[in-house]
Amino acid sequence: MRFLFVHGTGVRRERHDRLFAQVRERLTARFPGAAVDSCYWGDRFGATLGAGGRSVPGLRPGPQGAPDPVDAETAEWALLLADPLCELRVLAEAGWAGPGDRGDADGEDAGYDEDAGYGDAFAMPGVRAAGDRVLALLEGLPPAPPPTGDELGALLHGTGLAAGFAAALDTAAGSAEAARAAARAADEPQARELATALARAVTAAALAAATDEADCTGAERDRLVELLTTRLGGDGRVPGARVAAVLGRLALRVTTQPLLDARRGSLTAGATPVLGDILRYQSRGHELRDFLHARITADPGPTVLIGHSLGGIALVDLLTLAAARGEAVPGAELLVTVGSQAPFLYELGALTALEPGAKLPYGFPRWLNVYDRHDVLSYLAAPVFPGDARVSDHEVRSRQPFPACHSAYWKQDSLYERIEQAVTEAEIG
């Protein structure tokens, strides 16, 4: 009896040798008389950047200097989409001082009253504070502007944001952040800054609700903010100085877009072995399958095939195609897939050898599929091949999060215990 280990995506020689050493040690201990071989394919059939990555923007970063204004703006909007009220929160908690907001001797906020807000001892009776007027204008905006005859309505409908606009208005107008920021805005410059922050909050909430259904350019987004700001009595096209000072630099630090932009080249190069192997297999998988067939049939004895991740996909394809031709791969008595995506690809209609709903052909061997529910690259096989006694699943729990769990199978005793059981059931001697 022989075991043949087929590694997964992204694995190259050094990593393969470490993994295979673990597999060989554990299998040899349980099956002393068996040969344990490996089918290393990473260098020969794995993906590389053939042109050195010249297709990747940012692989060769430019000179370091001040942040690009466009990058900073993109980061700010990434922060707003995650938390549409974040700018209002800054104004509410760290914005302007009210007319009486000097603080008392103990550092307490003497100008703020829980019921009346920031009062002005010299204000004319019956005259509404500047911030309150802005909030009243926001509450008075129509929740469903018409798609024609109104630029705001036309823009909302044209960008896919109309459906979420009413909820976005309610989110901003009804927030404690807006009420507190309005109470602090005592004069016209502060009111104009509040108007801009409210307009951005509403726009961000509508964008966040639309998710990938939005069809909105940066220019259209800015025009929405401008139109809303104008209707709230403001005239600014950019966030206020206080908000920008706090959130501008923060956005560059905490949002993912600047990191992705700065590291796109290195991230792409680093991900190429993993994603590239999968893409290359999808287009040129016959090369790897021919190689595996040759390695399996080189020894005519009974063979247990163990495929990890993409290795499992390739083995399922190979065994299915061969059996469908009536030429079952000689010696292939048991297939063990570990952390494999083959069942998921079958459901998607992306498995080379089988259409969705098709049965495994006669001549396909027993199939033990091993998964870890925390491994997002592992899937169940038995439920998608119901009634096929050849197919079974076995769960391994490494207690590791993803992605560590995707490679943690090989030190789990339960994996080898289940393989031993499957070998016995298949009567492989």
Buried (B, 14 or more C-beta within 10 A) or exposed (E): BBBBBBBBBBBBEEBBEEBBEEBBEBBBEEBEEBBBBBBBBBEEBBBEBEEEBEEBEBBEEEEEEEEEEEBBBBBBBBBBBBBBBBBBBBBBEEBBBBBBBEEEEEEEBBBBEEEEBBBBEEEEEEEEBBBBBBBBBBEEBEEEBEEEEBEBBBBBBEBBBBBBBBBBBBBBBEBEBBBBBBBBBBBEBBBBBBBBBBBBBBBBBBBBBBEEEBEBEEEBBBBBBBBBBBBBBBEBEBBBEBBBEBBBEBBBEBBEBBBEBBBBBBBBBEEBBBEBBBEBBEEEBEBBBEBBBEBBEEBEEBBBBBBBBBBBBBBBBBBBBBBBEEEBBBBBBBBBBBBBBBBBBBEEEEBBBBEEEEEBBEBBBBBBBBBBEBBEBBBBBBEBBEEBEBBBBBEBEBEBEEEEBBBBBBEBEBBBEBBEEBBEEBEBE
